[in-house]
Amino acid sequence: MRAVVVDPAAPGRLNIQQVEEPQPAPSEALVRVAAVSLNRGEVRGAQSAEAGRRIGWDVAGTVERAAADGSGPRAGARVVGLLGTGGWAERVAVPTHALAVLPDAVSFAQAATLPVAGLTALYALEHGGLLLGRSVLITGASGGVGVYAVQLARAAGARVVGAVGRAASEGAARAAGAHEVVSGADLSEAARFGPFHLILESVGGETLAGALALLEQGGTCVSFGVAAQPAVTFDARRFYGSGATLYGFLLFEEVKRQPAAQGLVRLVRLVAEGRLKPRIEVEAPWTEVGAVAQRLLDRRFAGKAVLTVGE
């Protein structure tokens, strides 16, 4: 069968090649993949990975063979799943604890955007507890995770402020439902809407430093990315006596505590009900994976990119 692998000579260092068929473990279902989505983290990782490495986290498709231990979806079920790697392929073996059945109202393309971006938004927001009436700040609010986080936070009853890097991106955050939108790296404009009970931060550098200064007493900042700069300098004295928390979020650690299937079931239900709307910016055949990956790295679009896997 075919799969996307690292190829240093290809555009974006990604190419489709012949690989061995997957051999599912007893608790894994064999899924024929219909669509995948790209995340900046996996694409960035491919730029330094060795040749031949398999890539891909987000998959949606149809169960070709159910798990041998009887767990998970039956053969023929439409599903969405999360993998640690190697998802961009014609067929994949997916642990049943990371699979959710799709309602008919949810397309494969919509579903493929949910595992990494949707679960990150959902599980990160849960670190704020009950959000009804709370103030929530979301940086990178026009991106894949940000758009989901804005929608979910608003649906939970929060007062949502979205922060974007450029004024040109404000429209996407507003369309997702942010009550207020600010632009710029230092978050100085966001200060007038704070302090915040919960901040979801994905930029790093001076943006993270600014976010820490905007937490209310006992507030929480969840850091799940460093898109701009990993190094952060801030005045630690601002934290003394505040009871505030800085939480380092890594999705593949979070799903060890709360399986991906649990969150995916909730997310696909919200999409089916029209209460959560994926923002698909680019949709293309997977033969264009290298070109689309390069566009993502160059930040030429902010929403999700979906590739359809064909014969």
C-alpha positions as CSV (number, residue, x, y, z in Angstrom):
1,M,0.0,0.0,0.0
2,R,1.0,3.7,-0.2
3,A,1.8,6.1,2.6
4,V,3.3,9.5,3.1
5,V,7.0,9.4,4.2
6,V,9.8,11.8,4.7
7,D,11.7,12.3,1.4
8,P,14.4,15.0,1.6
9,A,14.3,15.5,-2.2
10,A,10.5,16.1,-2.3
11,P,8.6,19.4,-1.8
12,G,8.1,19.9,1.9
13,R,10.3,16.8,2.4
14,L,7.1,14.7,2.0
15,N,6.2,12.1,-0.7
16,I,4.0,9.1,-1.2
17,Q,5.8,5.8,-1.4
18,Q,5.0,2.1,-1.1
19,V,5.2,0.7,2.4
20,E,4.3,-2.5,4.2
21,E,0.7,-3.2,5.2
22,P,-0.2,-2.6,8.8
23,Q,-0.6,-5.5,11.2
24,P,-3.2,-4.6,13.8
25,A,-2.8,-5.6,17.4
26,P,-5.8,-7.3,19.0
27,S,-7.1,-4.0,20.3
28,E,-6.6,-2.1,17.0
29,A,-9.1,-1.7,14.1
30,L,-7.9,-1.7,10.5
31,V,-9.1,1.6,8.9
32,R,-9.2,2.4,5.3
33,V,-8.4,6.1,5.3
34,A,-10.5,8.6,3.4
35,A,-9.1,11.9,4.6
36,V,-6.3,13.3,6.8
37,S,-5.5,16.8,8.1
38,L,-2.2,18.5,8.5
39,N,-0.9,20.0,11.7
40,R,2.1,22.4,11.9
41,G,3.8,20.2,14.6
42,E,4.0,17.1,12.5
43,V,5.0,19.0,9.3
44,R,7.7,20.9,11.2
45,G,8.9,17.6,12.6
46,A,9.2,16.2,9.1
47,Q,11.8,18.9,8.2
48,S,14.4,17.2,10.5
49,A,13.2,13.6,10.4
50,E,15.2,10.8,8.8
51,A,14.3,9.7,5.3
52,G,11.5,7.1,5.2
53,R,9.9,8.1,8.4
54,R,6.0,7.8,8.4
55,I,4.0,10.9,9.2
56,G,0.5,11.7,10.3
57,W,-1.8,12.1,13.4
58,D,-5.3,12.8,12.2
59,V,-7.3,10.2,10.2
60,A,-10.9,9.6,9.1
61,G,-12.2,6.7,7.1
62,T,-14.0,3.3,7.3
63,V,-13.3,0.3,9.5
64,E,-12.2,-2.4,7.2
65,R,-11.6,-5.0,9.9
66,A,-12.8,-4.6,13.5
67,A,-10.5,-5.2,16.4
68,A,-9.9,-8.9,17.2
69,D,-10.7,-8.4,20.9
70,G,-14.2,-7.2,20.1
71,S,-13.6,-3.7,21.3
72,G,-14.4,-0.5,19.3
73,P,-16.4,0.0,16.1
74,R,-17.7,-2.7,13.8
75,A,-16.5,-3.3,10.3
76,G,-18.0,-0.8,7.9
77,A,-18.4,1.9,10.5
78,R,-17.3,5.5,9.5
79,V,-14.7,6.7,12.1
80,V,-12.3,9.3,13.1
81,G,-9.1,8.5,15.0
82,L,-5.8,9.8,16.4
83,L,-2.5,8.1,15.9
84,G,1.0,8.8,17.3
85,T,2.5,8.7,13.8
86,G,2.0,7.1,10.4
87,G,-1.6,8.1,9.9
88,W,-1.2,9.5,6.3
89,A,-1.6,6.2,4.5
90,E,-4.2,4.2,2.6
91,R,-4.8,1.9,5.6
92,V,-3.8,2.2,9.2
93,A,-4.2,0.3,12.5
94,V,-5.8,2.5,15.1
95,P,-6.2,1.6,18.8
96,T,-9.9,1.4,19.6
97,H,-9.5,3.8,22.6
98,A,-8.5,6.5,20.0
99,L,-11.5,5.9,17.6
100,A,-15.0,7.4,17.5
101,V,-17.9,6.5,15.2
102,L,-19.0,9.3,12.9
103,P,-22.7,10.4,12.5
104,D,-23.9,10.5,8.9
105,A,-24.1,14.3,9.2
106,V,-20.3,14.6,9.6
107,S,-18.1,14.3,6.5
108,F,-14.7,12.7,6.5
109,A,-13.1,16.0,5.7
110,Q,-14.8,17.7,8.8
111,A,-13.9,14.7,11.0
112,A,-10.2,14.7,10.0
113,T,-9.7,18.2,11.5
114,L,-10.9,17.1,14.9
115,P,-8.3,14.8,16.6
116,V,-5.3,17.1,17.2
117,A,-6.9,20.5,16.9
118,G,-10.3,19.7,18.4
119,L,-9.0,17.5,21.3
120,T,-6.3,20.1,22.2
121,A,-8.9,22.8,22.4
122,L,-11.4,20.6,24.4
123,Y,-9.0,19.1,26.9
124,A,-7.1,22.4,27.4
125,L,-10.3,24.3,28.2
126,E,-11.2,21.6,30.8
127,H,-8.2,22.8,32.8
128,G,-10.2,25.9,33.6
129,G,-13.1,24.0,35.2
130,L,-16.6,25.5,34.9
131,L,-16.3,28.4,32.5
132,L,-19.8,29.8,32.8
133,G,-19.5,33.6,33.2
134,R,-15.7,33.4,33.3
135,S,-13.3,35.4,31.2
136,V,-11.1,33.4,28.8
137,L,-8.3,34.6,26.6
138,I,-7.2,32.5,23.6
139,T,-4.1,33.4,21.7
140,G,-3.7,32.2,18.1
141,A,-7.4,32.5,17.9
142,S,-7.6,32.3,14.1
143,G,-5.6,29.0,13.9
144,G,-6.7,25.4,13.8
145,V,-6.8,25.0,17.6
146,G,-7.8,28.6,18.3
147,V,-11.0,28.5,16.2
148,Y,-12.2,25.4,18.0
149,A,-11.2,26.8,21.4
150,V,-13.1,30.0,20.8
151,Q,-16.3,28.1,19.8
152,L,-16.1,25.7,22.7
153,A,-15.3,28.3,25.3
154,R,-18.3,30.4,24.1
155,A,-20.5,27.4,24.1
156,A,-19.5,26.8,27.7
157,G,-20.7,30.2,28.6
158,A,-17.4,32.0,28.9
159,R,-16.6,35.6,27.9
160,V,-14.1,35.0,25.2
161,V,-11.3,37.3,24.0
162,G,-9.4,36.1,21.0
163,A,-5.8,37.3,20.3
164,V,-4.3,37.1,16.8
165,G,-0.9,38.1,15.5
166,R,-2.1,40.3,12.7
167,A,-5.1,42.6,12.2
168,A,-5.9,40.7,9.0
169,S,-6.7,37.6,11.1
170,E,-9.2,39.3,13.4
171,G,-12.2,38.3,11.1
172,A,-11.6,34.6,11.6
173,A,-11.6,34.9,15.4
174,R,-14.8,37.0,15.3
175,A,-16.5,34.5,13.0
176,A,-15.6,31.7,15.5
177,G,-17.5,33.6,18.2
178,A,-15.0,35.7,20.1
179,H,-16.7,38.5,22.0
180,E,-13.6,40.7,21.6
181,V,-10.6,40.3,19.4
182,V,-7.1,42.0,19.8
183,S,-4.0,41.8,17.6
184,G,-0.3,42.1,18.3
185,A,2.3,40.0,20.1
186,D,2.5,41.7,23.5
187,L,-1.2,41.4,24.5
188,S,-1.3,44.9,25.7
189,E,-4.7,45.4,24.1
190,A,-6.1,42.4,25.9
191,A,-5.3,43.8,29.3
192,R,-8.4,46.0,29.3
193,F,-10.6,42.9,29.0
194,G,-8.8,41.1,31.8
195,P,-7.9,39.7,34.3
196,F,-8.6,36.2,33.0
197,H,-9.7,33.0,34.7
198,L,-8.2,30.9,31.9
199,I,-5.7,31.6,29.1
200,L,-4.9,29.2,26.3
201,E,-1.5,30.2,24.9
202,S,0.2,28.8,21.8
203,V,2.6,31.5,20.7
204,G,5.3,31.6,23.4
205,G,7.9,34.3,23.8
206,E,6.6,37.7,24.8
207,T,3.1,36.6,24.2
208,L,3.3,34.0,26.9
209,A,5.0,36.5,29.2
210,G,2.2,38.9,28.7
211,A,-0.4,36.3,29.2
212,L,1.0,35.3,32.7
213,A,0.6,38.9,33.8
214,L,-3.1,38.9,32.8
215,L,-4.2,36.0,35.1
216,E,-6.7,36.7,37.9
217,Q,-6.1,35.4,41.4
218,G,-6.0,31.6,41.1
219,G,-6.2,31.7,37.3
220,T,-4.6,29.2,35.0
221,C,-2.6,29.6,31.8
222,V,-2.4,26.5,29.6
223,S,0.6,26.6,27.3
224,F,0.3,24.2,24.4
225,G,2.6,25.6,21.8
226,V,5.5,28.0,21.0
227,A,4.8,29.0,17.5
228,A,6.9,32.2,17.7
229,Q,9.5,31.7,20.4
230,P,10.2,28.9,23.0
231,A,12.2,31.1,25.4
232,V,10.2,33.2,27.8
233,T,11.2,36.0,30.2
234,F,8.7,37.2,32.8
235,D,8.7,38.9,36.2
236,A,8.3,35.9,38.6
237,R,7.3,38.3,41.4
238,R,4.0,38.8,39.7
239,F,3.2,35.2,40.5
240,Y,4.0,35.3,44.2
241,G,0.9,35.0,46.2
242,S,-1.4,35.0,43.1
243,G,-2.3,31.3,43.3
244,A,-2.0,31.3,39.5
245,T,-0.9,28.2,37.6
246,L,1.1,27.7,34.4
247,Y,0.3,24.3,32.9
248,G,2.3,22.7,30.2
249,F,0.0,20.9,27.8
250,L,0.9,18.0,25.5
251,L,-2.0,16.2,23.8
252,F,-0.3,12.8,23.7
253,E,0.1,12.9,27.5
254,E,-3.4,14.2,28.0
255,V,-5.0,11.3,26.1
256,K,-3.3,8.8,28.5
257,R,-5.5,10.2,31.2
258,Q,-8.6,10.8,29.1
259,P,-8.7,8.6,26.0
260,A,-9.0,10.3,22.6
261,A,-12.2,8.4,21.9
262,Q,-14.0,10.1,24.7
263,G,-13.3,13.6,23.5
264,L,-13.8,12.7,19.8
265,V,-17.3,11.4,20.6
266,R,-18.2,14.7,22.1
267,L,-16.7,16.7,19.3
268,V,-18.3,14.8,16.4
269,R,-21.7,15.2,18.2
270,L,-21.2,18.9,18.4
271,V,-20.3,19.0,14.7
272,A,-23.3,16.9,13.7
273,E,-25.6,19.3,15.7
274,G,-24.1,22.3,14.0
275,R,-22.7,23.7,17.3
276,L,-19.1,23.3,16.3
277,K,-17.9,24.3,12.8
278,P,-14.6,23.1,11.4
279,R,-12.7,25.8,9.4
280,I,-11.2,24.0,6.4
281,E,-9.0,26.5,4.6
282,V,-7.4,24.1,2.1
283,E,-8.8,20.8,0.7
284,A,-6.7,18.9,-1.8
285,P,-5.7,15.3,-2.9
286,W,-3.0,13.7,-0.9
287,T,-0.7,13.7,-3.9
288,E,-0.2,17.4,-3.2
289,V,1.0,16.7,0.4
290,G,4.4,18.3,-0.1
291,A,3.1,21.6,-1.6
292,V,0.3,21.9,1.0
293,A,2.8,21.2,3.8
294,Q,5.1,23.9,2.6
295,R,2.2,26.4,2.5
296,L,1.4,25.5,6.1
297,L,5.0,26.0,7.1
298,D,5.1,29.3,5.3
299,R,1.9,30.4,7.2
300,R,0.1,31.1,4.0
301,F,-3.2,30.0,5.6
302,A,-4.5,29.9,9.2
303,G,-7.3,27.3,9.2
304,K,-7.1,23.5,8.7
305,A,-5.7,21.7,5.6
306,V,-7.4,18.4,4.6
307,L,-6.1,15.9,2.1
308,T,-8.3,13.3,0.6
309,V,-6.7,9.9,0.2
310,G,-7.4,8.3,-3.2
311,E,-6.6,5.1,-5.0
